[in-house]
Amino acid sequence: MGYLNNSVVTVDAILTKKGRELLARGDGSFKITQFALADDEIDYTLYNPSHPSGSAFYGEAIESLPILEAFPDETQIMKYKLTTLPRGTAKLPVLNIGLSSIILKQGASLAITPETLNFLGATNVFETTGYVATIADARLFGGFTGTGISTPEAQRLNTSTTLGTNVSKTVIGTTINLRATTVNTLFGTKTELQTTLTVVGRDSGARISVPVTINKTS
């Protein structure tokens, strides 16, 4: 990881881990259809409307901030994606999945139906294009799928499998279904395993991450 020279306009783009996984398949499944923008490095509290040199310098400190090089770990970069919301929006959308953490026994199932708060003038709303859900370690699950969205992209993700060391899995749906693994050898000498579930609204850009624990049964 390093910093870009922000004295010139630079675009630094790389494939994510999932993109590299799809490219490695060599079966034509790698197709770039979307991209995201984020402002993880920006500290907006540095905006200074009292700058003695006038309005042209209000954002000088922000414009001088170092910009990180792109790198493929989605848990460390692109956490705060830029989205377009209707003019006059007074509250940022917030995702609610009804849980602050997830604890499952081996073989247990759970269906999560996210909802978006403060979106498009509604108190609670389900986004029409659904939600993107990523589990950091798909090995801990016998099933991880999304339902409710039938686009080609959603169908492809919901039927894809992980390869090699790329163990994360992403699905799309209005409901996210999880089924904990029944494989005891994954636990070794441990009695529980942990990973993280991240859900992002496809329309709002709202995001939530919760810890997931799988408990070994005797």
Phi, psi and omega per residue, in radians:
M1 nan 2.481 3.120
G2 -2.677 -2.988 -3.125
Y3 -1.962 2.559 3.079
L4 -1.526 2.708 3.029
N5 -1.386 1.760 -3.062
N6 -1.535 0.319 3.028
S7 -1.428 -0.203 3.067
V8 -2.252 2.779 3.105
V9 -1.289 2.133 -3.059
T10 -2.330 2.366 2.991
V11 -1.966 2.097 -3.117
D12 -2.057 1.871 -3.058
A13 -2.171 2.355 3.074
I14 -2.406 2.924 3.062
L15 -1.396 2.509 3.014
T16 -1.296 3.041 3.079
K17 -1.025 -0.727 3.135
K18 -1.155 -0.688 3.107
G19 -1.098 -0.715 3.109
R20 -1.139 -0.669 3.113
E21 -1.083 -0.788 -3.140
L22 -1.170 -0.680 3.119
L23 -1.102 -0.669 -3.109
A24 -1.153 -0.394 -3.134
R25 -1.157 -0.601 3.128
G26 1.126 0.437 -3.092
D27 -1.945 0.233 -3.141
G28 1.488 0.015 -3.124
S29 -1.337 -0.230 3.122
F30 -1.468 1.841 3.112
K31 -2.448 2.113 3.132
I32 -1.389 1.975 -3.130
T33 -2.023 -0.279 -3.088
Q34 -2.542 2.774 2.985
F35 -2.507 2.854 -3.101
A36 -2.273 2.648 3.048
L37 -2.067 2.567 -3.109
A38 -2.523 2.880 3.133
D39 -2.351 0.799 -3.097
D40 -0.973 -0.651 -3.009
E41 -1.433 -0.139 -2.954
I42 -1.569 2.276 3.058
D43 -1.890 1.755 -3.035
Y44 -1.280 -0.196 3.092
T45 -1.222 -0.205 3.123
L46 -1.392 -0.162 3.088
Y47 -1.097 2.175 -2.974
N48 -2.155 1.608 3.124
P49 -1.253 -0.022 3.107
S50 -1.834 0.256 -3.109
H51 -1.033 2.286 -3.054
P52 -1.152 -0.300 -3.104
S53 -1.577 0.011 3.069
G54 1.800 -3.132 -2.982
S55 -1.125 -0.468 3.141
A56 -1.145 -0.244 -3.077
F57 -1.967 0.078 -3.119
Y58 -0.974 -0.704 -3.088
G59 -1.764 0.297 -3.065
E60 -1.009 -0.776 -3.109
A61 -1.121 -0.658 3.132
I62 -1.178 -0.755 -3.116
E63 -1.169 -0.330 -3.129
S64 -1.627 -0.033 -3.136
L65 -1.147 2.477 3.095
P66 -1.212 2.533 -3.141
I67 -1.914 2.295 -3.105
L68 -1.291 2.559 2.944
E69 -1.148 2.643 3.082
A70 -1.198 2.441 3.010
F71 -2.545 2.736 -2.838
P72 -1.505 0.048 -3.103
D73 -1.484 1.810 -3.055
E74 -1.210 -0.198 3.103
T75 -1.441 -0.202 -3.073
Q76 -2.038 -0.176 -3.106
I77 -2.504 2.809 -3.140
M78 1.046 0.616 3.093
K79 -1.343 -0.521 -3.038
Y80 -2.055 1.417 -3.060
K81 -1.326 2.550 3.116
L82 -1.438 2.391 -3.137
T83 -2.345 2.810 3.075
T84 -1.837 2.101 3.134
L85 -2.015 2.745 -3.119
P86 -1.010 2.504 3.097
R87 -1.029 2.401 -3.120
G88 1.616 0.003 3.110
T89 -1.061 2.153 -3.081
A90 -1.742 -0.375 -3.117
K91 -2.262 2.408 3.096
L92 -1.302 2.480 3.094
P93 -1.093 2.535 3.124
V94 -2.291 2.364 3.114
L95 -1.541 2.502 3.066
N96 -2.308 2.162 3.069
I97 -1.962 0.091 3.089
G98 1.409 0.057 -3.093
L99 -2.481 2.441 3.030
S100 -1.639 -0.273 3.056
S101 -2.764 2.803 -3.129
I102 -2.148 2.215 3.090
I103 -2.217 2.117 -3.113
L104 -2.241 2.527 2.966
K105 -1.467 2.800 3.092
Q106 -0.913 2.298 3.088
G107 1.432 -0.148 -3.108
A108 -1.335 2.644 -3.119
S109 -2.037 2.695 3.115
L110 -2.609 2.345 3.053
A111 -1.936 2.215 -3.123
I112 -1.973 2.229 3.095
T113 -2.038 1.681 -3.109
P114 -1.168 2.691 2.972
E115 -2.404 2.667 -3.086
T116 -1.920 2.147 3.132
L117 -1.605 2.591 3.081
N118 1.046 0.735 -3.099
F119 -2.125 2.225 3.123
L120 0.975 0.667 3.070
G121 1.353 0.082 -3.126
A122 -1.838 2.670 3.086
T123 -1.271 -0.881 3.089
N124 -2.248 2.351 3.132
V125 -2.647 2.570 3.046
F126 -1.787 2.202 -3.040
E127 -1.238 2.330 -2.991
T128 -1.155 -0.540 3.121
T129 -1.585 0.027 3.024
G130 1.534 -2.839 -3.045
Y131 -2.284 2.527 3.039
V132 -1.700 2.146 -3.139
A133 -2.069 2.302 3.126
T134 -2.169 2.205 3.037
I135 -1.771 2.276 -3.024
A136 -1.195 -0.541 -3.136
D137 -2.378 1.678 -3.084
A138 -1.245 -0.229 3.130
R139 -1.106 -0.376 -3.090
L140 -1.433 0.046 -3.047
F141 -2.275 2.399 3.014
G142 -1.431 -0.301 3.098
G143 -2.723 2.363 3.082
F144 -2.600 1.798 -3.027
T145 -2.416 2.811 3.010
G146 -2.043 2.504 3.103
T147 -2.279 2.783 3.080
G148 1.823 -0.253 3.102
I149 -2.156 2.227 -3.025
S150 -2.019 0.406 3.098
T151 -1.217 2.754 3.105
P152 -0.971 -0.679 3.141
E153 -1.114 -0.776 3.133
A154 -1.108 -0.746 3.135
Q155 -1.106 -0.693 3.129
R156 -1.128 -0.815 -3.128
L157 -1.146 -0.699 -3.077
N158 -1.229 -0.293 3.131
T159 -1.907 0.004 -3.094
S160 -1.370 2.750 3.073
T161 -2.171 2.757 -3.135
T162 -1.459 2.688 -3.125
L163 -2.207 2.520 3.013
G164 0.996 -2.300 -3.084
T165 -1.556 -0.063 3.108
N166 -1.416 1.711 -2.986
V167 -1.781 -0.062 3.100
S168 -1.372 2.721 3.127
K169 -2.462 2.438 -3.129
T170 -2.130 2.380 3.089
V171 -2.321 2.893 3.120
I172 -2.227 2.402 3.086
G173 3.110 3.040 2.979
T174 -1.617 -0.324 3.007
T175 -2.239 2.360 -3.135
I176 -1.939 2.165 -3.091
N177 -1.906 2.253 3.121
L178 -2.130 2.435 3.016
R179 -2.328 2.042 -3.064
A180 -1.148 2.599 -3.115
T181 -1.121 2.702 3.025
T182 -1.913 0.080 -3.086
V183 -1.431 2.007 -3.095
N184 -1.281 -0.507 -3.039
T185 -1.138 -0.372 3.109
L186 -1.122 -0.485 -3.046
F187 -1.394 -0.503 -3.053
G188 1.072 -2.134 3.101
T189 -1.651 0.008 -3.106
K190 -1.462 2.754 3.068
T191 -1.825 -0.126 3.102
E192 -2.664 2.692 3.109
L193 -2.227 2.582 -3.092
Q194 -2.161 2.602 2.994
T195 -2.689 -2.946 -3.095
T196 -2.354 2.404 3.028
L197 -1.884 2.225 3.099
T198 -2.079 2.263 -3.135
V199 -2.133 2.330 -3.125
V200 -2.271 2.298 3.065
G201 -1.263 2.236 -3.061
R202 -1.287 -0.434 3.101
D203 -1.617 -0.747 -3.006
S204 -1.561 -0.481 -3.037
G205 1.403 -0.024 3.111
A206 -1.109 2.591 -2.981
R207 -2.438 2.513 3.026
I208 -2.525 2.453 3.067
S209 -2.182 2.337 3.136
V210 -2.297 2.549 3.072
P211 -1.295 2.553 3.132
V212 -2.165 2.293 3.117
T213 -2.147 2.307 3.047
I214 -1.927 2.090 -3.117
N215 -1.656 2.302 3.112
K216 -1.293 2.372 3.086
T217 -1.724 2.577 -3.085
S218 -1.282 nan nan
